[in-house]
């Protein structure tokens, strides 16, 4: 009787730990999170707003240990469209970037990122 209870307890604990490791310790941020971080980090022109990705392509991805932390790094090509205010009018403009490198790290449950020159 005690043996069956212990076996059930270990099975439940094993499943809980497995789920935590699979879903809680993701080593790659979701693409939408990467895009949000990139927009936050990207140098923006004066009087600009509403940044959206027209194109986004990851050309290379790799992991790198930086300051003792495991980072997920990408090299990406993208086009950003945005609204630019000019003398009371608003016009659409585009920024294009090629081979930009960004690294992302998860601390607690939050993803952080930085523009980087780190090579694979």
Protein Blocks (a to p, Z undefined) as FASTA:
>chain_A
ZZmmmmmmmmmmmmmmmmmmmmmmccbdcfklmmmmmmmmpccdehiahiacfbdcdfbd
cdddeehiacddddddddddddddeehiacddddddehiacddddehjaccddddfbdZZ
